[in-house]
Amino acid sequence: MDGKRIDGKAIAKRIEEEVASDVARLRAAGTEPRLVSLALDEEDPSFASYLRAREAACRRVAIRSDVETVPSASGERGFLEALDRLGADASVHAILLKLPLPAGFSEERIFSRIEPEKDVEGHHPLNAGLLALGRPRFAPCTALAVLEILAAEGIALAGKHAVILGRSRVVGAPLAALLLRKGTDATVTVCHSRTGDLARFARQADLLVAAVGRPEFVPGDWVRPGAVVVDVGTHSVPDPSSAKGWRLAGDVRFDEAEAACSRITPVPGGVGPVTTAVLLRATARAAGGAR
Ligand SMILES: NC(=O)c1ccc[n+]([C@@H]2O[C@H](COP(=O)([O-])OP(=O)(O)OC[C@H]3O[C@@H](n4cnc5c(N)ncnc54)[C@H](OP(=O)(O)O)[C@@H]3O)[C@@H](O)[C@H]2O)c1
């Protein structure tokens, strides 16, 4: 069964090696690529652990990574001012926001204030528009990571039916645009919470991407025999059999889906590490050095 599992860590390692050589070139030319994450100064253990993993990845490729925290009391205005400062600071090449944004913050106002040349997640309307036109500059790293995985595994999509469960701005919708592009040429169906019969669509998929944000939501009998399954979901679920009392799970019931599919990304070790590697590459590109 192991032969079906896609090794996201190995794919990420290959991308990191490329990025490390790009960064070395940039540094030799006097540029220190720098990524800054912007967040409110609130306690968030899961963000802290995500940050630690990302900081470690940045260190491996010699990208400078900082976190700028905005006092919660300064509200959306403080956040926008911080974005303006980072946009104007020539030592910052890439800006990342902690999502979801705090309740009451306007996504439209905030996304529109990110300097487009530093918008490595592709949130700014200009970057989102370029993606919609099929000419992506920066695009959400998780969506790009799915494409990266399929390419690394030699999975061609021309003429295939891709079914995406989820239409969010950060995963489902940009992934649909990427899969539809000329050159990738999938036929794409996007499902969401108002889709009537999810199982009917899922069972038609040559490529089934789960990005619903619900732990172990997709049962094995939604997977067409031989389909490729990409599981974007990341959740910690209670697990009394584990020493920690919890384990990571995706949006897919892994064991059931693995039995039916031809290839599948596990959680952890699938989309997550590739997403981080793609972010590093986008940062190097923003600093002027990516291939
Ligand atoms: N591995 C990574 O690097 C990475 C990165 C980002 C996110 N994630 C994970 O990916 C998952 C999705 O993230 P997201 O930000 O896209 O989540 P999101 O913003 O909550 O969007 C979820 C999408 O799923 C749809 N949905 C929710 N419940 C549904 C149901 N019962 N039936 C059909 N559709 C349903 C929603 O439909 P509506 O639009 O109709 O509400 C929405 O389009 C989460 O588990 C998140 O943790 C992983």
The ligand as a Gaussian input file, in Angstrom:
#p B3LYP/6-31G(d) Opt

LIG

0 1
 N       -1.949000      21.982000       3.896000
 C       -1.954000      23.303000       3.790000
 O       -0.942000      23.924000       3.486000
 C       -3.239000      24.049000       3.985000
 C       -3.348000      25.400000       3.643000
 C       -4.594000      26.032000       3.746000
 C       -5.669000      25.305000       4.245000
 N       -5.506000      24.010000       4.639000
 C       -6.626000      23.193000       5.126000
 O       -7.488000      22.944000       4.032000
 C       -8.816000      22.887000       4.476000
 C       -9.640000      23.884000       3.680000
 O       -9.159000      25.179000       3.947000
 P       -9.893000      26.477000       3.421000
 O       -9.151000      27.643000       3.949000
 O      -10.129000      26.346000       1.966000
 O      -11.303000      26.328000       4.224000
 P      -12.593000      27.237000       4.175000
 O      -12.250000      28.640000       3.844000
 O      -13.342000      26.904000       5.422000
 O      -13.423000      26.655000       2.932000
 C      -14.021000      25.403000       2.983000
 C      -14.759000      25.142000       1.690000
 O      -15.404000      23.888000       1.818000
 C      -16.790000      24.042000       1.600000
 N      -17.522000      23.182000       2.523000
 C      -17.532000      23.248000       3.866000
 N      -18.343000      22.298000       4.360000
 C      -18.870000      21.636000       3.309000
 C      -19.782000      20.568000       3.168000
 N      -20.363000      19.978000       4.229000
 N      -20.082000      20.137000       1.932000
 C      -19.530000      20.725000       0.840000
 N      -18.642000      21.753000       0.915000
 C      -18.331000      22.197000       2.131000
 C      -17.106000      25.497000       1.844000
 O      -18.248000      25.829000       1.085000
 P      -18.871000      27.339000       1.048000
 O      -17.938000      28.134000       0.182000
 O      -20.198000      27.138000       0.437000
 O      -18.898000      27.800000       2.475000
 C      -15.828000      26.173000       1.372000
 O      -15.878000      26.426000      -0.006000
 C       -8.762000      23.155000       5.978000
 O       -8.737000      21.904000       6.649000
 C       -7.440000      23.869000       6.186000
 O       -6.889000      23.636000       7.455000
 C       -4.319000      23.368000       4.502000

